[in-house]
């Protein structure tokens, strides 16, 4: 992945994690996706 795209991707991850109040320092991208999907499933059940 080009460096600029990787940087933008990381910045987007941080923005999403901040918006949802996630622990940025201790949460991986995979953990973030799991948490978001759990929230989505709860909202759509």
PDBQT receptor file of N, H, CA, C and O in Angstrom, charges set to zero:
ATOM      1  N   UNK A   1       0.851  -1.170   0.000  1.00  0.00    +0.000 N 
ATOM      2  CA  UNK A   1       0.000   0.000   0.000  1.00  0.00    +0.000 C 
ATOM      3  C   UNK A   1       0.900   1.237   0.000  1.00  0.00    +0.000 C 
ATOM      4  O   UNK A   1       1.869   1.287   0.758  1.00  0.00    +0.000 OA
ATOM      5  N   UNK A   2       0.602   2.230  -0.831  1.00  0.00    +0.000 N 
ATOM      6  H   UNK A   2      -0.185   2.189  -1.447  1.00  0.00    +0.000 HD
ATOM      7  CA  UNK A   2       1.406   3.457  -0.830  1.00  0.00    +0.000 C 
ATOM      8  C   UNK A   2       1.401   4.119   0.554  1.00  0.00    +0.000 C 
ATOM      9  O   UNK A   2       0.424   4.034   1.299  1.00  0.00    +0.000 OA
ATOM     10  N   UNK A   3       2.502   4.769   0.868  1.00  0.00    +0.000 N 
ATOM     11  H   UNK A   3       3.295   4.838   0.262  1.00  0.00    +0.000 HD
ATOM     12  CA  UNK A   3       2.646   5.385   2.191  1.00  0.00    +0.000 C 
ATOM     13  C   UNK A   3       1.548   6.386   2.487  1.00  0.00    +0.000 C 
ATOM     14  O   UNK A   3       1.040   6.426   3.608  1.00  0.00    +0.000 OA
ATOM     15  N   UNK A   4       1.165   7.203   1.501  1.00  0.00    +0.000 N 
ATOM     16  H   UNK A   4       1.577   7.170   0.590  1.00  0.00    +0.000 HD
ATOM     17  CA  UNK A   4       0.123   8.202   1.723  1.00  0.00    +0.000 C 
ATOM     18  C   UNK A   4      -1.218   7.541   2.049  1.00  0.00    +0.000 C 
ATOM     19  O   UNK A   4      -1.965   8.017   2.904  1.00  0.00    +0.000 OA
ATOM     20  N   UNK A   5      -1.509   6.446   1.358  1.00  0.00    +0.000 N 
ATOM     21  H   UNK A   5      -0.902   6.060   0.663  1.00  0.00    +0.000 HD
ATOM     22  CA  UNK A   5      -2.759   5.730   1.599  1.00  0.00    +0.000 C 
ATOM     23  C   UNK A   5      -2.735   5.071   2.975  1.00  0.00    +0.000 C 
ATOM     24  O   UNK A   5      -3.743   5.095   3.683  1.00  0.00    +0.000 OA
ATOM     25  N   UNK A   6      -1.617   4.488   3.364  1.00  0.00    +0.000 N 
ATOM     26  H   UNK A   6      -0.798   4.468   2.790  1.00  0.00    +0.000 HD
ATOM     27  CA  UNK A   6      -1.490   3.884   4.682  1.00  0.00    +0.000 C 
ATOM     28  C   UNK A   6      -1.671   4.937   5.776  1.00  0.00    +0.000 C 
ATOM     29  O   UNK A   6      -2.339   4.690   6.780  1.00  0.00    +0.000 OA
ATOM     30  N   UNK A   7      -1.071   6.114   5.574  1.00  0.00    +0.000 N 
ATOM     31  H   UNK A   7      -0.528   6.315   4.758  1.00  0.00    +0.000 HD
ATOM     32  CA  UNK A   7      -1.205   7.201   6.549  1.00  0.00    +0.000 C 
ATOM     33  C   UNK A   7      -2.664   7.625   6.669  1.00  0.00    +0.000 C 
ATOM     34  O   UNK A   7      -3.169   7.798   7.779  1.00  0.00    +0.000 OA
ATOM     35  N   UNK A   8      -3.341   7.792   5.543  1.00  0.00    +0.000 N 
ATOM     36  H   UNK A   8      -2.931   7.652   4.642  1.00  0.00    +0.000 HD
ATOM     37  CA  UNK A   8      -4.755   8.185   5.555  1.00  0.00    +0.000 C 
ATOM     38  C   UNK A   8      -5.605   7.111   6.237  1.00  0.00    +0.000 C 
ATOM     39  O   UNK A   8      -6.527   7.431   6.989  1.00  0.00    +0.000 OA
ATOM     40  N   UNK A   9      -5.302   5.864   5.980  1.00  0.00    +0.000 N 
ATOM     41  H   UNK A   9      -4.554   5.604   5.370  1.00  0.00    +0.000 HD
ATOM     42  CA  UNK A   9      -6.024   4.744   6.584  1.00  0.00    +0.000 C 
ATOM     43  C   UNK A   9      -5.864   4.776   8.108  1.00  0.00    +0.000 C 
ATOM     44  O   UNK A   9      -6.842   4.625   8.841  1.00  0.00    +0.000 OA
ATOM     45  N   UNK A  10      -4.646   4.971   8.572  1.00  0.00    +0.000 N 
ATOM     46  H   UNK A  10      -3.853   5.094   7.977  1.00  0.00    +0.000 HD
ATOM     47  CA  UNK A  10      -4.389   5.041  10.012  1.00  0.00    +0.000 C 
ATOM     48  C   UNK A  10      -5.095   6.237  10.654  1.00  0.00    +0.000 C 
ATOM     49  O   UNK A  10      -5.665   6.119  11.738  1.00  0.00    +0.000 OA
ATOM     50  N   UNK A  11      -5.055   7.376   9.984  1.00  0.00    +0.000 N 
ATOM     51  H   UNK A  11      -4.592   7.472   9.103  1.00  0.00    +0.000 HD
ATOM     52  CA  UNK A  11      -5.733   8.563  10.508  1.00  0.00    +0.000 C 
ATOM     53  C   UNK A  11      -7.240   8.345  10.585  1.00  0.00    +0.000 C 
ATOM     54  O   UNK A  11      -7.889   8.794  11.530  1.00  0.00    +0.000 OA
ATOM     55  N   UNK A  12      -7.790   7.662   9.598  1.00  0.00    +0.000 N 
ATOM     56  H   UNK A  12      -7.263   7.297   8.830  1.00  0.00    +0.000 HD
ATOM     57  CA  UNK A  12      -9.216   7.350   9.604  1.00  0.00    +0.000 C 
ATOM     58  C   UNK A  12      -9.553   6.404  10.762  1.00  0.00    +0.000 C 
ATOM     59  O   UNK A  12     -10.557   6.593  11.449  1.00  0.00    +0.000 OA
ATOM     60  N   UNK A  13      -8.719   5.395  10.973  1.00  0.00    +0.000 N 
ATOM     61  H   UNK A  13      -7.903   5.242  10.415  1.00  0.00    +0.000 HD
ATOM     62  CA  UNK A  13      -8.939   4.477  12.090  1.00  0.00    +0.000 C 
ATOM     63  C   UNK A  13      -8.967   5.236  13.416  1.00  0.00    +0.000 C 
ATOM     64  O   UNK A  13      -9.839   4.999  14.253  1.00  0.00    +0.000 OA
ATOM     65  N   UNK A  14      -8.024   6.137  13.604  1.00  0.00    +0.000 N 
ATOM     66  H   UNK A  14      -7.316   6.330  12.924  1.00  0.00    +0.000 HD
ATOM     67  CA  UNK A  14      -7.952   6.919  14.841  1.00  0.00    +0.000 C 
ATOM     68  C   UNK A  14      -9.197   7.776  15.006  1.00  0.00    +0.000 C 
ATOM     69  O   UNK A  14      -9.752   7.859  16.102  1.00  0.00    +0.000 OA
ATOM     70  N   UNK A  15      -9.638   8.411  13.933  1.00  0.00    +0.000 N 
ATOM     71  H   UNK A  15      -9.186   8.343  13.043  1.00  0.00    +0.000 HD
ATOM     72  CA  UNK A  15     -10.839   9.264  13.995  1.00  0.00    +0.000 C 
ATOM     73  C   UNK A  15     -12.074   8.446  14.377  1.00  0.00    +0.000 C 
ATOM     74  O   UNK A  15     -12.879   8.885  15.199  1.00  0.00    +0.000 OA
ATOM     75  N   UNK A  16     -12.222   7.278  13.792  1.00  0.00    +0.000 N 
ATOM     76  H   UNK A  16     -11.568   6.922  13.124  1.00  0.00    +0.000 HD
ATOM     77  CA  UNK A  16     -13.371   6.418  14.105  1.00  0.00    +0.000 C 
ATOM     78  C   UNK A  16     -13.307   5.964  15.560  1.00  0.00    +0.000 C 
ATOM     79  O   UNK A  16     -14.307   6.001  16.276  1.00  0.00    +0.000 OA
ATOM     80  N   UNK A  17     -12.120   5.536  15.988  1.00  0.00    +0.000 N 
ATOM     81  H   UNK A  17     -11.307   5.506  15.407  1.00  0.00    +0.000 HD
ATOM     82  CA  UNK A  17     -11.968   5.062  17.361  1.00  0.00    +0.000 C 
ATOM     83  C   UNK A  17     -12.269   6.177  18.372  1.00  0.00    +0.000 C 
ATOM     84  O   UNK A  17     -12.907   5.933  19.396  1.00  0.00    +0.000 OA
ATOM     85  N   UNK A  18     -11.812   7.391  18.082  1.00  0.00    +0.000 N 
ATOM     86  H   UNK A  18     -11.293   7.589  17.251  1.00  0.00    +0.000 HD
ATOM     87  CA  UNK A  18     -12.112   8.531  18.956  1.00  0.00    +0.000 C 
ATOM     88  C   UNK A  18     -13.607   8.823  18.970  1.00  0.00    +0.000 C 
ATOM     89  O   UNK A  18     -14.182   9.090  20.025  1.00  0.00    +0.000 OA
ATOM     90  N   UNK A  19     -14.233   8.771  17.806  1.00  0.00    +0.000 N 
ATOM     91  H   UNK A  19     -13.766   8.554  16.949  1.00  0.00    +0.000 HD
ATOM     92  CA  UNK A  19     -15.660   9.073  17.702  1.00  0.00    +0.000 C 
ATOM     93  C   UNK A  19     -16.501   8.115  18.546  1.00  0.00    +0.000 C 
ATOM     94  O   UNK A  19     -17.529   8.510  19.096  1.00  0.00    +0.000 OA
ATOM     95  N   UNK A  20     -16.071   6.866  18.647  1.00  0.00    +0.000 N 
ATOM     96  H   UNK A  20     -15.236   6.545  18.201  1.00  0.00    +0.000 HD
ATOM     97  CA  UNK A  20     -16.816   5.872  19.413  1.00  0.00    +0.000 C 
ATOM     98  C   UNK A  20     -16.291   5.703  20.832  1.00  0.00    +0.000 C 
ATOM     99  O   UNK A  20     -16.788   4.858  21.576  1.00  0.00    +0.000 OA
ATOM    100  N   UNK A  21     -15.298   6.489  21.215  1.00  0.00    +0.000 N 
ATOM    101  H   UNK A  21     -14.893   7.175  20.611  1.00  0.00    +0.000 HD
ATOM    102  CA  UNK A  21     -14.775   6.431  22.574  1.00  0.00    +0.000 C 
ATOM    103  C   UNK A  21     -13.943   5.203  22.864  1.00  0.00    +0.000 C 
ATOM    104  O   UNK A  21     -13.817   4.804  24.022  1.00  0.00    +0.000 OA
ATOM    105  N   UNK A  22     -13.372   4.594  21.837  1.00  0.00    +0.000 N 
ATOM    106  H   UNK A  22     -13.475   4.918  20.897  1.00  0.00    +0.000 HD
ATOM    107  CA  UNK A  22     -12.539   3.414  22.024  1.00  0.00    +0.000 C 
ATOM    108  C   UNK A  22     -11.158   3.813  22.538  1.00  0.00    +0.000 C 
ATOM    109  O   UNK A  22     -10.715   4.947  22.353  1.00  0.00    +0.000 OA
ATOM    110  N   UNK A  23     -10.493   2.870  23.181  1.00  0.00    +0.000 N 
ATOM    111  H   UNK A  23     -10.852   1.949  23.331  1.00  0.00    +0.000 HD
ATOM    112  CA  UNK A  23      -9.147   3.071  23.722  1.00  0.00    +0.000 C 
ATOM    113  C   UNK A  23      -8.134   2.961  22.585  1.00  0.00    +0.000 C 
ATOM    114  O   UNK A  23      -7.746   1.857  22.202  1.00  0.00    +0.000 OA
ATOM    115  N   UNK A  24      -7.714   4.082  22.054  1.00  0.00    +0.000 N 
ATOM    116  H   UNK A  24      -8.030   4.979  22.365  1.00  0.00    +0.000 HD
ATOM    117  CA  UNK A  24      -6.847   4.115  20.877  1.00  0.00    +0.000 C 
ATOM    118  C   UNK A  24      -5.516   3.406  21.112  1.00  0.00    +0.000 C 
ATOM    119  O   UNK A  24      -5.019   2.707  20.229  1.00  0.00    +0.000 OA
ATOM    120  N   UNK A  25      -4.940   3.583  22.293  1.00  0.00    +0.000 N 
ATOM    121  H   UNK A  25      -5.343   4.151  23.010  1.00  0.00    +0.000 HD
ATOM    122  CA  UNK A  25      -3.617   3.025  22.567  1.00  0.00    +0.000 C 
ATOM    123  C   UNK A  25      -3.632   1.514  22.731  1.00  0.00    +0.000 C 
ATOM    124  O   UNK A  25      -2.630   0.856  22.452  1.00  0.00    +0.000 OA
ATOM    125  N   UNK A  26      -4.748   0.952  23.178  1.00  0.00    +0.000 N 
ATOM    126  H   UNK A  26      -5.563   1.487  23.405  1.00  0.00    +0.000 HD
ATOM    127  CA  UNK A  26      -4.772  -0.477  23.495  1.00  0.00    +0.000 C 
ATOM    128  C   UNK A  26      -5.725  -1.296  22.629  1.00  0.00    +0.000 C 
ATOM    129  O   UNK A  26      -5.964  -2.470  22.912  1.00  0.00    +0.000 OA
ATOM    130  N   UNK A  27      -6.265  -0.694  21.587  1.00  0.00    +0.000 N 
ATOM    131  H   UNK A  27      -6.072   0.260  21.357  1.00  0.00    +0.000 HD
ATOM    132  CA  UNK A  27      -7.209  -1.411  20.729  1.00  0.00    +0.000 C 
ATOM    133  C   UNK A  27      -6.620  -1.564  19.338  1.00  0.00    +0.000 C 
ATOM    134  O   UNK A  27      -6.182  -0.589  18.729  1.00  0.00    +0.000 OA
ATOM    135  N   UNK A  28      -6.613  -2.786  18.844  1.00  0.00    +0.000 N 
ATOM    136  H   UNK A  28      -6.969  -3.578  19.339  1.00  0.00    +0.000 HD
ATOM    137  CA  UNK A  28      -6.117  -3.037  17.493  1.00  0.00    +0.000 C 
ATOM    138  C   UNK A  28      -7.208  -2.709  16.478  1.00  0.00    +0.000 C 
ATOM    139  O   UNK A  28      -8.370  -2.508  16.830  1.00  0.00    +0.000 OA
ATOM    140  N   UNK A  29      -6.808  -2.660  15.228  1.00  0.00    +0.000 N 
ATOM    141  H   UNK A  29      -5.864  -2.824  14.942  1.00  0.00    +0.000 HD
ATOM    142  CA  UNK A  29      -7.779  -2.426  14.161  1.00  0.00    +0.000 C 
ATOM    143  C   UNK A  29      -8.811  -3.554  14.130  1.00  0.00    +0.000 C 
ATOM    144  O   UNK A  29     -10.002  -3.312  13.934  1.00  0.00    +0.000 OA
ATOM    145  N   UNK A  30      -8.345  -4.778  14.323  1.00  0.00    +0.000 N 
ATOM    146  H   UNK A  30      -7.378  -4.975  14.482  1.00  0.00    +0.000 HD
ATOM    147  CA  UNK A  30      -9.253  -5.930  14.332  1.00  0.00    +0.000 C 
ATOM    148  C   UNK A  30     -10.250  -5.828  15.483  1.00  0.00    +0.000 C 
ATOM    149  O   UNK A  30     -11.436  -6.107  15.303  1.00  0.00    +0.000 OA
ATOM    150  N   UNK A  31      -9.776  -5.432  16.663  1.00  0.00    +0.000 N 
ATOM    151  H   UNK A  31      -8.813  -5.206  16.809  1.00  0.00    +0.000 HD
ATOM    152  CA  UNK A  31     -10.668  -5.262  17.810  1.00  0.00    +0.000 C 
ATOM    153  C   UNK A  31     -11.705  -4.172  17.533  1.00  0.00    +0.000 C 
ATOM    154  O   UNK A  31     -12.864  -4.294  17.928  1.00  0.00    +0.000 OA
ATOM    155  N   UNK A  32     -11.287  -3.130  16.865  1.00  0.00    +0.000 N 
ATOM    156  H   UNK A  32     -10.345  -3.031  16.544  1.00  0.00    +0.000 HD
ATOM    157  CA  UNK A  32     -12.191  -2.035  16.509  1.00  0.00    +0.000 C 
ATOM    158  C   UNK A  32     -13.286  -2.535  15.576  1.00  0.00    +0.000 C 
ATOM    159  O   UNK A  32     -14.459  -2.215  15.768  1.00  0.00    +0.000 OA
ATOM    160  N   UNK A  33     -12.917  -3.307  14.583  1.00  0.00    +0.000 N 
ATOM    161  H   UNK A  33     -11.964  -3.567  14.427  1.00  0.00    +0.000 HD
ATOM    162  CA  UNK A  33     -13.897  -3.849  13.639  1.00  0.00    +0.000 C 
ATOM    163  C   UNK A  33     -14.888  -4.750  14.369  1.00  0.00    +0.000 C 
ATOM    164  O   UNK A  33     -16.091  -4.687  14.112  1.00  0.00    +0.000 OA
ATOM    165  N   UNK A  34     -14.391  -5.587  15.276  1.00  0.00    +0.000 N 
ATOM    166  H   UNK A  34     -13.414  -5.638  15.485  1.00  0.00    +0.000 HD
ATOM    167  CA  UNK A  34     -15.271  -6.472  16.044  1.00  0.00    +0.000 C 
ATOM    168  C   UNK A  34     -16.257  -5.648  16.863  1.00  0.00    +0.000 C 
ATOM    169  O   UNK A  34     -17.450  -5.951  16.880  1.00  0.00    +0.000 OA
ATOM    170  N   UNK A  35     -15.776  -4.613  17.540  1.00  0.00    +0.000 N 
ATOM    171  H   UNK A  35     -14.807  -4.367  17.527  1.00  0.00    +0.000 HD
ATOM    172  CA  UNK A  35     -16.646  -3.773  18.362  1.00  0.00    +0.000 C 
ATOM    173  C   UNK A  35     -17.688  -3.061  17.504  1.00  0.00    +0.000 C 
ATOM    174  O   UNK A  35     -18.854  -2.977  17.890  1.00  0.00    +0.000 OA
ATOM    175  N   UNK A  36     -17.280  -2.551  16.352  1.00  0.00    +0.000 N 
ATOM    176  H   UNK A  36     -16.333  -2.620  16.039  1.00  0.00    +0.000 HD
ATOM    177  CA  UNK A  36     -18.218  -1.870  15.463  1.00  0.00    +0.000 C 
ATOM    178  C   UNK A  36     -19.277  -2.832  14.922  1.00  0.00    +0.000 C 
ATOM    179  O   UNK A  36     -20.452  -2.477  14.827  1.00  0.00    +0.000 OA
ATOM    180  N   UNK A  37     -18.861  -4.037  14.573  1.00  0.00    +0.000 N 
ATOM    181  H   UNK A  37     -17.907  -4.324  14.650  1.00  0.00    +0.000 HD
ATOM    182  CA  UNK A  37     -19.817  -5.022  14.063  1.00  0.00    +0.000 C 
ATOM    183  C   UNK A  37     -20.786  -5.454  15.160  1.00  0.00    +0.000 C 
ATOM    184  O   UNK A  37     -21.965  -5.679  14.888  1.00  0.00    +0.000 OA
ATOM    185  N   UNK A  38     -20.305  -5.571  16.390  1.00  0.00    +0.000 N 
ATOM    186  H   UNK A  38     -19.347  -5.389  16.611  1.00  0.00    +0.000 HD
ATOM    187  CA  UNK A  38     -21.186  -5.903  17.507  1.00  0.00    +0.000 C 
ATOM    188  C   UNK A  38     -22.243  -4.811  17.686  1.00  0.00    +0.000 C 
ATOM    189  O   UNK A  38     -23.423  -5.100  17.883  1.00  0.00    +0.000 OA
ATOM    190  N   UNK A  39     -21.801  -3.554  17.616  1.00  0.00    +0.000 N 
ATOM    191  H   UNK A  39     -20.843  -3.319  17.456  1.00  0.00    +0.000 HD
ATOM    192  CA  UNK A  39     -22.730  -2.434  17.736  1.00  0.00    +0.000 C 
ATOM    193  C   UNK A  39     -23.744  -2.457  16.593  1.00  0.00    +0.000 C 
ATOM    194  O   UNK A  39     -24.935  -2.243  16.816  1.00  0.00    +0.000 OA
ATOM    195  N   UNK A  40     -23.280  -2.712  15.385  1.00  0.00    +0.000 N 
ATOM    196  H   UNK A  40     -22.312  -2.886  15.205  1.00  0.00    +0.000 HD
ATOM    197  CA  UNK A  40     -24.161  -2.786  14.220  1.00  0.00    +0.000 C 
ATOM    198  C   UNK A  40     -25.203  -3.885  14.396  1.00  0.00    +0.000 C 
ATOM    199  O   UNK A  40     -26.388  -3.680  14.135  1.00  0.00    +0.000 OA
ATOM    200  N   UNK A  41     -24.744  -5.055  14.842  1.00  0.00    +0.000 N 
ATOM    201  H   UNK A  41     -23.781  -5.222  15.054  1.00  0.00    +0.000 HD
ATOM    202  CA  UNK A  41     -25.679  -6.184  15.038  1.00  0.00    +0.000 C 
ATOM    203  C   UNK A  41     -26.722  -5.865  16.090  1.00  0.00    +0.000 C 
ATOM    204  O   UNK A  41     -27.884  -6.242  15.944  1.00  0.00    +0.000 OA
ATOM    205  N   UNK A  42     -26.323  -5.173  17.151  1.00  0.00    +0.000 N 
ATOM    206  H   UNK A  42     -25.379  -4.866  17.270  1.00  0.00    +0.000 HD
ATOM    207  CA  UNK A  42     -27.280  -4.800  18.193  1.00  0.00    +0.000 C 
ATOM    208  C   UNK A  42     -28.304  -3.810  17.673  1.00  0.00    +0.000 C 
ATOM    209  O   UNK A  42     -29.478  -3.878  18.037  1.00  0.00    +0.000 OA
ATOM    210  N   UNK A  43     -27.870  -2.896  16.827  1.00  0.00    +0.000 N 
ATOM    211  H   UNK A  43     -26.917  -2.841  16.531  1.00  0.00    +0.000 HD
ATOM    212  CA  UNK A  43     -28.786  -1.889  16.275  1.00  0.00    +0.000 C 
ATOM    213  C   UNK A  43     -29.742  -2.468  15.233  1.00  0.00    +0.000 C 
ATOM    214  O   UNK A  43     -30.847  -1.956  15.050  1.00  0.00    +0.000 OA
ATOM    215  N   UNK A  44     -29.326  -3.517  14.564  1.00  0.00    +0.000 N 
ATOM    216  H   UNK A  44     -28.429  -3.933  14.713  1.00  0.00    +0.000 HD
ATOM    217  CA  UNK A  44     -30.147  -4.063  13.477  1.00  0.00    +0.000 C 
ATOM    218  C   UNK A  44     -30.908  -5.329  13.869  1.00  0.00    +0.000 C 
ATOM    219  O   UNK A  44     -31.594  -5.926  13.039  1.00  0.00    +0.000 OA
ATOM    220  N   UNK A  45     -30.789  -5.731  15.116  1.00  0.00    +0.000 N 
ATOM    221  H   UNK A  45     -30.232  -5.245  15.790  1.00  0.00    +0.000 HD
ATOM    222  CA  UNK A  45     -31.504  -6.950  15.554  1.00  0.00    +0.000 C 
ATOM    223  C   UNK A  45     -32.960  -6.646  15.855  1.00  0.00    +0.000 C 
ATOM    224  O   UNK A  45     -33.713  -7.544  16.234  1.00  0.00    +0.000 OA
TER     225      UNK A  45
